[in-house]
Amino acid sequence: MPIILRLDRVMADRKMSLNELSERVGVANVNLSKLKNGHVSAIRFSTLEAICEVLNCQPGDILEYQKPE
């Protein structure tokens, strides 16, 4: 998959747990866990916006495009 999710890295940089992020974003813990571990095929812009607001980051901090070889 050419899109790599870096949510775990950003969360670690901010010293924020999955439970805290879940509460502050308003998204179920299990759904954020799937996102964090790269087990999703899509993300809503509203969810991405909320995550970026809580983590004080840009979408590019969480999502990375890697060109297929």
N, C-alpha and C positions, 0 to 999 in steps of 0.2 A: 504494500500500500504506500503510495507516494506522499501521503499526509501523515506526519508524525505528531503525536500529541505530547506536549511538554508540561502538562498541568502539574504532574508530580514535582517537577523541578521548581516551578514557580511557587507552588505551595511550600516546598521545603525552604526556599529563599525567604518566604514571608513567615516561616515558622507557624503555619496554619494547618490544623488537622482536618481530615475529611469531614468529621462531625461538625466542626465549627463552620467550615465552608458551606456545608449542606444547610445548616441553620440560617446562615447569613444570606445565602443565595435564594433559599426557598425551593430547593430541588432535593428530591429524595436521595438519601445517602447511597443507596444501591445504584442509582443512575449516575451520580458523580463518580462512583467507584468504577463503573464501566467506562466512563469517559477518561478517567485517570489512567486506566489500564489499556486504553486503545481498543476496547471492544464495542465500538459504535461505528455506524456508517454515516451518521449525520448529527448535526447539532443545530438547535434553533438559535437564531440571532438574539432573541430575547434572553436565552440562557447564557450565551457567550457574553452578551453585554453585562449581565448581572455578575458573572464570574470576574470579568475585567474590572468592574466597579469595585467589588469587594477586595480583589487582590491588587488593585491599583496598578494594572498592567495594560498592555495593548494586545489585541488578538494575535499578533505576530509573536508575542512572547509565549503563547500557548500552542499555536499551530505552526508547523514547519513543513514546507514542501521539499521533498527530496526527489530529484529527478531519477526515474527508473533507469537502470543500467542495461 
